Amino acid sequence: MPHIYPPAPPTLSGDILTISRFLNSPALVQRRLRTIAEARFLADSILQGRYEASGGALLYEQTESIYTSKPPEAVNAGAEYPRTPATPGPAALAGITKWGSDVPITDEHVKRYGRRAVDVALLKITNYVVKQVDTVAMTAINAAVTLTQAVQGSWTVPVTATDPIMDILLAAAQINSQDQGYTADTVVTTDQGWARLMGHAKLITGSQFQGRPPAEILSEILPGMRVLPTNNTPPAATDKLWVLDSTMLGGLAYERLESPEYAGDPANGMESWTRRDPAANDQWLVRGRRPIVPVVQEPKCIVQITGSGINS
């Protein structure tokens, strides 16, 4: 098909009816909201457990050993087997918080901008809830960290004078060597940390990786690990660089509030509700919410790398 310039102007014939039908369909709005949110939640990626809470809180255990309290013993023929307790970890309690917001979409916006007016509203809802949930999750994770790994040299100096790859590998080794079933698989850092790590990975690989994207190179240098950048790190965290086992670190406790007007599942994303403004202000109201709390169950499967200087 030939390229026409200038392009034909868009038409809005029947658009208000189409968008109104879309906004009146809870299933369609929820599907679109989930599509936007799926690519944004960091907490869902690094806290993979899912626990349904009742009564607004979750009782859970921390640092539970994978071993019994006593080692196995040699058993003679016909003799009794020695008994040993399987001691659970210390108990902790986490209360559910419901995060959410309403975003208005005026009839004028629907008329003038069509489907984009709805997408922008859903994007704003998602950004708000993701930022809040991820910040709360990273604050809880940072507070639970007990293990650290000092860098070989500041990441802010020229890449030839430092070794971020070795820093990450040593942190991963500290996690794996505890022999508790942990396997480090994730690095969480800021966008600045991600950039410095990618720049270093591109340099040290030499000509054999020439022309390939840094993320692909890094996956070969750090096999089995992924790097997740986020801006939603807690302000109190001086060194915003963590290595962890995302399958063991913890999970998200959620509560099903059984509100009949909502669509969606708080275990895997957001719930939504769309309706005409009851104040009759010529607009729609789109709401997103998530009743949830992050829980850290295995604080020994995360190591904070210190002294990188990436946020100074």
C-alpha positions, 0 to 999 in steps of 0.5 A: 500500500502506498504511503499517503502524505498528509494522512487522512484526518481521523473520524469520530463517527459512532466513537462515543457510542463505542467508548460508552459501550466499552466503559459500560463493560466491566470485563473489557475495562478490567482486561485493558487495565490488567494489560497496562498493569502487568508490565509495571508491577515490580512487587509481583515479580520479586514477591511471588507467593500469593496468600489470601488473608481473612479479617484484614490481616495475614499471620505468616512465618519467617526464616523457616529452615528447610531442615529438621531440628535434628540430623538423621541417624543410623537405624539398625534393623528392626530398631525404632527411627529417632523422632525430630521436630520440624520447628516452624519459623517465628510468626509475624502479622501483616495488615492489609491496606486498600490502595486505589483512586478514582479518575474522571473522564469527561464527555468532552474528552471522550468526544475529542480524543476517543479511546485515548481518553480512556487509555490515559485514565487507566494509565494514570490509575495504574501508575498511582497504584503501582508506585504505591504498592512497589514502594511499600514492598521495597520499603518492607524488603529493605527493612528486612535485609540483614546480609550485605556485600561490599563492592570491589570498587565504586560503580561511579568510577570508570568501568575499567577500575571496578567490577559490578559483575563480580559484586553481583556474583559474590552477593549471589554466592552469599545467598546460595552458600547458605544451603537453605535451598536459595538460588539468587535469580534477580538483581533490583536496582535503580535506572542509574544502576541498570545503566552502569551495569549494562555499560560495564557488561558491554565493555568487558565482553569484547569483540565476541559480543559486538553488535548485540544488545547489553541486556542480552550480553548480561544474560550470558555473563550472569546466567539465570539472573535478571536485572529489574530497574525501578524508581520506586525504591525507599528513600531510606535505602542508601545503597539501592542495589539488591540481589535476591531469590524471587521464588523464596523471598516472600509474597503478597497477601491480598483480601477479596472484599467481595464488592459486586460492582468490581471486576478483577483479581487482587491476587494478580493485579488490580480491581476496577469499577466504571460508572457514570458520575452520580453527581451528573457532572457529564463524566465517567468515573474509573476506579482502580484498587488493590487491597494488599500487603507485601510480606518478607518470609525469607530475609536471608535470601536477599543481599544488599550490595553496599558502596556502589555509589550509584545514587550519590 
